Amino acid sequence: MSITPNVLATRYATAEMVAIFDPINKIIAERKFWITILKLQKKAGLPITNSDIASYEKVIEKVDLASIDKREMKTRHDVKARIEEFNALAGVEKIHIGMTSRDLTENIELIQIKAALELIEYRVLQTLFLLNEKISKYEKTYMVGRSHNVAAQVTTLGKRFASCAEELLFAHTALNELIARLPLRGIKGPVGTSQDGLAAMGKDFEKFEKSIADQFGFENTWNSVGQIYPRSVDFEVVSKLLQIASAPSSMATTIRLMAGAGLVSEGFKAGQVGSSAMPHKMNSRSSERINGMMVLLRGYTTMAADLAGDQWNEGDVSCSVVRRVVIADSFFVIDGLLHTFMTILNEFGIFEDEINKELKEQLPFLATTQILMACVKAGMG
């Protein structure tokens, strides 16, 4: 059976981002999570042996997606299928004690989200570094500044890059703050009361949850949630990605406008083709791609917003099909967008004669506000 690939993962996102959400890597992450809990439960006195743990560890990377899918067809439950598969491989039935499905999936998803946010934070720093180079390089490249896309006053190309950098820096601060406070869900059971975990482990359960959070790099866990963590968190994550994309997207639009006027180029490599019919064309295709990716992020933000505030009692799975698309794809898009923007910054070039020609033509109009200010200083009303 052929599988249609995710175009965002195969065409735009980097290998590092794709690996975070890779189905096989996710199953391995789930198995590591189960084993982490097994070790903590053994320490707390549950009937689990070193041999049990070793049996699971031996087969942790033996992932057969077809076999798991076959089990799911029978059980009609994805997590139950993965439990049965791991137990069968290990020859032991000790994982998932005192847990419900969302104790596994919700925590793994938050671990994936945190790892993906940290990768994007690194991408933002890379982008800011390249923007700083362009700010310095073009700080004295004077050009026609435009409002409403109409010639207005003199600006510099360096300032255009600086405006992009400042907006991105503002978003970076918000991103770091989110990464620092993002909580792990913890082991909460079917309705969020943790009663099965408490029954299994008694007074040790509180320390047990803290140990899980520490081992996976989280400062906090949720104290009072239902079966699922609030979907307003997903909305905040995706909307943060939209905020990060805003500065590159605006700059990409500006680059498209400048390229259309013959002032700049995204760069043109030997052998590159601008058009299948017109060999002279140097289209700003990468900037157009960024603007298209921005449309996707706006759509995903709307989808995440529709899940926020829609929880039934302690939780349901109506959000599942949406989240399977929105979370991974949002990260694939922002990763591809930033990677594309960095390529533009690395290969960006200007046509200085054209910039100076436009500046010379518009200079009498660009100087009008300065003339008016001189007149006011001289006493004119």
C-alpha positions as CSV (number, residue, x, y, z in Angstrom):
1,M,0.0,0.0,0.0
2,S,1.4,3.4,-1.0
3,I,1.3,6.2,1.5
4,T,0.9,9.8,0.4
5,P,3.7,11.8,2.0
6,N,3.2,14.9,4.1
7,V,4.3,17.6,1.6
8,L,5.2,20.0,4.4
9,A,7.5,17.5,5.9
10,T,9.1,16.2,2.7
11,R,9.4,19.5,0.8
12,Y,9.8,22.3,3.3
13,A,10.7,21.3,6.9
14,T,14.2,20.4,8.0
15,A,15.2,16.8,8.9
16,E,15.6,17.9,12.6
17,M,12.0,19.0,12.8
18,V,10.6,16.0,10.9
19,A,12.4,13.7,13.3
20,I,10.6,15.2,16.3
21,F,7.2,14.2,14.8
22,D,8.3,11.0,12.9
23,P,5.8,8.2,13.7
24,I,8.6,5.7,14.5
25,N,10.4,8.2,16.8
26,K,7.1,8.9,18.5
27,I,6.6,5.3,19.3
28,I,10.1,5.0,20.6
29,A,9.5,8.1,22.7
30,E,6.3,6.5,24.1
31,R,8.3,3.4,25.0
32,K,11.0,5.4,26.8
33,F,8.2,7.2,28.7
34,W,6.7,3.9,29.8
35,I,10.1,2.6,30.9
36,T,10.8,5.8,32.8
37,I,7.6,5.3,34.7
38,L,8.3,1.6,35.2
39,K,11.6,2.4,36.9
40,L,10.0,5.0,39.2
41,Q,7.2,2.6,40.0
42,K,9.7,-0.1,40.9
43,K,11.5,2.3,43.1
44,A,8.2,3.0,44.8
45,G,7.7,-0.7,45.6
46,L,5.4,-1.9,42.9
47,P,6.0,-5.6,41.8
48,I,8.3,-4.8,38.9
49,T,11.7,-6.5,38.5
50,N,15.0,-5.4,36.8
51,S,14.4,-8.3,34.4
52,D,11.0,-6.8,33.4
53,I,12.6,-3.5,32.6
54,A,15.4,-5.1,30.7
55,S,12.9,-7.1,28.6
56,Y,11.3,-3.8,27.5
57,E,14.6,-2.0,27.0
58,K,15.9,-4.8,24.7
59,V,13.1,-4.2,22.2
60,I,12.5,-0.4,22.5
61,E,13.6,0.3,18.9
62,K,12.0,-2.7,17.3
63,V,9.1,-0.8,15.7
64,D,6.8,-2.5,13.2
65,L,4.2,0.0,12.1
66,A,2.2,-2.5,10.0
67,S,1.9,-4.9,13.0
68,I,0.7,-2.0,15.2
69,D,-1.8,-1.0,12.6
70,K,-3.1,-4.5,12.4
71,R,-3.6,-4.6,16.2
72,E,-5.4,-1.2,16.0
73,M,-7.8,-2.6,13.3
74,K,-8.9,-5.2,15.9
75,T,-8.9,-3.1,19.1
76,R,-10.1,0.1,17.4
77,H,-7.8,1.9,19.9
78,D,-4.4,3.2,18.9
79,V,-2.8,3.3,22.4
80,K,-4.1,-0.2,23.3
81,A,-2.6,-1.5,20.1
82,R,0.8,0.0,21.0
83,I,0.6,-1.4,24.5
84,E,-0.1,-4.9,23.2
85,E,2.7,-4.6,20.6
86,F,5.3,-3.6,23.2
87,N,4.2,-6.3,25.6
88,A,4.3,-8.9,23.0
89,L,7.8,-7.9,21.9
90,A,9.1,-7.9,25.5
91,G,7.2,-11.0,26.7
92,V,6.0,-9.0,29.8
93,E,2.8,-7.2,30.7
94,K,3.9,-4.5,33.2
95,I,3.7,-1.1,31.3
96,H,0.8,1.3,31.7
97,I,0.1,0.5,35.4
98,G,-2.4,3.1,36.8
99,M,-2.4,5.0,33.6
100,T,-5.0,6.0,31.0
101,S,-4.3,6.6,27.3
102,R,-4.0,10.3,27.7
103,D,-1.4,9.9,30.5
104,L,0.8,8.6,27.6
105,T,-0.3,10.7,24.6
106,E,-0.8,14.1,26.3
107,N,2.7,14.0,27.9
108,I,4.4,12.8,24.7
109,E,2.7,15.5,22.7
110,L,3.9,18.2,25.2
111,I,7.4,16.7,25.1
112,Q,7.3,16.9,21.3
113,I,6.0,20.5,21.4
114,K,8.7,21.6,23.8
115,A,11.4,20.0,21.7
116,A,10.0,21.7,18.6
117,L,9.7,25.1,20.3
118,E,13.3,24.8,21.3
119,L,14.4,24.0,17.8
120,I,12.4,27.0,16.5
121,E,14.0,29.2,19.1
122,Y,17.4,28.2,17.7
123,R,16.2,28.9,14.2
124,V,15.0,32.4,15.3
125,L,18.5,33.1,16.7
126,Q,20.1,32.0,13.4
127,T,17.7,34.3,11.6
128,L,18.5,37.3,13.9
129,F,22.2,36.8,13.3
130,L,21.7,37.0,9.5
131,L,19.4,40.0,9.8
132,N,22.1,41.8,11.9
133,E,24.6,41.2,9.1
134,K,22.2,42.8,6.6
135,I,21.5,45.8,8.9
136,S,25.2,46.5,9.1
137,K,25.8,45.9,5.4
138,Y,23.0,48.2,4.2
139,E,22.8,50.8,7.0
140,K,23.9,53.5,4.5
141,T,22.1,52.3,1.5
142,Y,19.7,55.1,1.1
143,M,16.5,54.4,-0.8
144,V,12.9,55.6,-1.3
145,G,10.8,54.8,1.7
146,R,7.1,54.2,1.0
147,S,3.9,54.4,2.9
148,H,0.8,53.0,1.2
149,N,3.4,51.7,-1.3
150,V,3.8,55.4,-2.5
151,A,7.1,57.3,-2.3
152,A,7.2,59.1,1.1
153,Q,10.6,59.9,2.6
154,V,14.2,58.7,2.4
155,T,15.0,55.6,4.4
156,T,17.8,53.0,4.3
157,L,17.6,49.3,3.3
158,G,19.4,48.6,6.6
159,K,16.4,50.1,8.5
160,R,14.0,47.9,6.7
161,F,16.0,44.9,7.9
162,A,16.2,46.4,11.4
163,S,12.4,46.7,11.6
164,C,12.1,43.1,10.7
165,A,14.7,42.1,13.3
166,E,13.1,44.2,16.1
167,E,9.7,42.5,15.5
168,L,11.3,39.1,15.4
169,L,13.2,39.8,18.6
170,F,10.0,40.8,20.4
171,A,8.4,37.5,19.3
172,H,11.6,35.6,20.4
173,T,11.2,37.0,24.0
174,A,7.6,35.7,24.1
175,L,8.7,32.3,22.7
176,N,11.3,31.9,25.4
177,E,8.8,32.8,28.1
178,L,6.4,30.1,26.8
179,I,9.1,27.4,26.7
180,A,10.1,28.2,30.3
181,R,6.5,27.9,31.7
182,L,5.1,25.1,29.5
183,P,3.9,22.4,31.9
184,L,4.0,18.6,31.5
185,R,0.5,17.1,32.0
186,G,1.6,14.5,34.5
187,I,-0.1,11.2,35.4
188,K,-3.7,12.2,36.0
189,G,-5.8,9.2,35.1
190,P,-9.2,9.1,33.2
191,V,-10.7,12.1,34.8
192,G,-7.7,14.0,36.2
193,T,-8.0,12.9,39.9
194,S,-4.9,10.6,39.7
195,Q,-6.9,8.1,41.9
196,D,-5.4,5.0,40.2
197,G,-1.8,6.3,40.6
198,L,-2.5,7.2,44.2
199,A,-4.0,3.7,44.8
200,A,-0.9,2.1,43.3
201,M,1.7,4.3,44.9
202,G,0.2,6.0,47.9
203,K,2.1,8.9,49.4
204,D,5.0,8.5,47.0
205,F,2.8,9.6,44.0
206,E,3.5,13.3,44.4
207,K,7.3,12.8,44.3
208,F,6.8,10.4,41.4
209,E,5.1,13.1,39.2
210,K,7.9,15.6,40.0
211,S,10.5,13.0,39.0
212,I,8.8,12.5,35.6
213,A,8.8,16.2,35.0
214,D,12.4,16.6,36.0
215,Q,13.5,13.7,33.7
216,F,11.9,15.3,30.7
217,G,13.1,18.8,31.3
218,F,9.9,20.4,32.6
219,E,9.8,22.9,35.5
220,N,6.1,22.3,36.2
221,T,3.2,19.9,35.8
222,W,-0.5,20.7,35.7
223,N,-2.2,20.5,39.1
224,S,-5.8,20.3,38.1
225,V,-6.7,19.1,34.6
226,G,-9.2,16.5,33.3
227,Q,-8.2,13.7,31.0
228,I,-6.7,16.3,28.6
229,Y,-4.7,19.4,29.2
230,P,-6.5,22.7,28.1
231,R,-6.6,23.1,24.4
232,S,-6.0,26.8,24.9
233,V,-2.4,25.8,25.4
234,D,-2.3,24.4,21.8
235,F,-3.8,27.7,20.6
236,E,-1.0,29.7,22.4
237,V,1.7,27.5,20.9
238,V,0.4,27.8,17.3
239,S,-0.4,31.5,17.7
240,K,3.2,32.0,19.0
241,L,4.5,30.4,15.8
242,L,2.3,32.8,13.8
243,Q,3.8,35.7,15.7
244,I,7.3,34.5,14.9
245,A,6.4,34.2,11.2
246,S,5.0,37.7,11.0
247,A,8.3,39.6,10.7
248,P,9.8,37.4,8.0
249,S,6.4,37.4,6.1
250,S,6.2,41.2,6.1
251,M,9.8,41.4,5.0
252,A,9.2,38.9,2.3
253,T,6.3,41.0,1.0
254,T,8.6,44.0,1.0
255,I,11.3,42.0,-0.9
256,R,8.7,41.0,-3.5
257,L,7.7,44.7,-4.0
258,M,11.4,45.8,-4.3
259,A,12.2,42.9,-6.7
260,G,9.2,43.9,-8.8
261,A,10.6,47.4,-9.1
262,G,14.0,46.0,-10.1
263,L,15.8,47.2,-7.0
264,V,16.8,43.9,-5.3
265,S,17.0,40.1,-5.9
266,E,16.7,37.1,-3.7
267,G,19.8,35.9,-5.5
268,F,20.2,33.9,-8.7
269,K,22.5,30.8,-8.9
270,A,24.1,29.4,-12.0
271,G,21.7,27.1,-13.7
272,Q,18.7,28.6,-11.9
273,V,15.6,29.3,-14.0
274,G,13.1,32.1,-13.3
275,S,10.5,31.0,-15.7
276,S,9.9,28.0,-18.0
277,A,9.1,30.5,-20.8
278,M,10.9,33.7,-20.1
279,P,14.6,33.3,-19.3
280,H,15.2,36.9,-18.3
281,K,12.9,36.6,-15.2
282,M,14.3,36.6,-11.7
283,N,11.1,35.9,-9.7
284,S,11.1,36.3,-5.9
285,R,9.7,32.7,-5.5
286,S,11.1,32.1,-2.0
287,S,9.4,35.3,-0.7
288,E,6.2,34.2,-2.3
289,R,6.6,30.8,-0.6
290,I,6.9,32.5,2.8
291,N,3.7,34.5,2.2
292,G,2.0,31.2,1.2
293,M,3.2,29.5,4.4
294,M,1.9,32.5,6.4
295,V,-1.6,31.7,5.0
296,L,-1.2,28.1,6.3
297,L,-0.2,29.3,9.8
298,R,-3.2,31.6,9.9
299,G,-5.4,28.7,9.1
300,Y,-3.9,26.4,11.7
301,T,-4.2,29.2,14.3
302,T,-7.9,29.4,13.5
303,M,-8.2,25.6,13.8
304,A,-6.5,25.7,17.2
305,A,-8.7,28.5,18.3
306,D,-11.8,26.5,17.5
307,L,-10.6,23.8,19.9
308,A,-10.0,26.2,22.8
309,G,-12.9,26.4,25.2
310,D,-14.7,23.4,23.7
311,Q,-13.9,20.7,26.3
312,W,-16.7,18.5,27.5
313,N,-16.5,17.7,31.2
314,E,-13.2,16.0,31.9
315,G,-12.3,15.5,28.2
316,D,-13.3,13.9,24.9
317,V,-11.5,13.0,21.7
318,S,-13.3,15.4,19.3
319,C,-10.1,17.4,19.1
320,S,-8.0,14.5,18.2
321,V,-8.3,14.5,14.4
322,V,-7.6,18.3,14.3
323,R,-4.6,18.2,16.6
324,R,-3.0,15.3,14.6
325,V,-2.8,17.8,11.7
326,V,-2.4,21.2,13.4
327,I,0.4,20.6,15.8
328,A,3.0,18.8,13.6
329,D,2.1,20.7,10.5
330,S,2.4,24.1,12.2
331,F,5.9,23.3,13.2
332,F,6.8,21.9,9.8
333,V,5.5,25.2,8.3
334,I,7.4,27.6,10.6
335,D,10.6,25.6,10.3
336,G,10.4,25.7,6.5
337,L,9.5,29.4,6.6
338,L,12.5,30.3,8.7
339,H,14.8,28.1,6.7
340,T,13.5,29.7,3.5
341,F,14.0,33.2,4.9
342,M,17.5,32.4,6.0
343,T,18.3,31.3,2.4
344,I,17.0,34.6,1.1
345,L,19.1,36.5,3.6
346,N,22.2,34.6,2.6
347,E,21.7,35.1,-1.1
348,F,20.1,38.5,-1.1
349,G,21.5,41.1,-3.5
350,I,20.8,44.7,-4.6
351,F,20.8,46.7,-7.9
352,E,22.4,49.8,-6.5
353,D,22.1,51.8,-9.8
354,E,18.4,51.2,-9.9
355,I,18.0,52.2,-6.2
356,N,19.9,55.4,-6.8
357,K,18.0,56.2,-10.0
358,E,14.7,55.9,-8.2
359,L,16.0,58.0,-5.3
360,K,17.1,60.7,-7.6
361,E,13.8,60.8,-9.5
362,Q,11.7,61.0,-6.3
363,L,14.1,63.2,-4.2
364,P,12.2,66.5,-4.8
365,F,9.0,64.9,-3.3
366,L,10.9,63.1,-0.6
367,A,12.4,66.4,0.6
368,T,9.0,68.2,1.0
369,T,8.5,67.6,4.7
370,Q,12.1,68.9,5.5
371,I,11.3,72.0,3.4
372,L,8.1,72.5,5.4
373,M,9.9,72.1,8.7
374,A,12.4,74.7,7.7
375,C,9.6,77.1,6.7
376,V,7.9,76.6,10.1
377,K,11.1,77.3,11.9
378,A,11.4,80.5,9.9
379,G,7.9,81.6,11.2
380,M,5.5,80.2,8.6
381,G,2.2,79.0,10.0
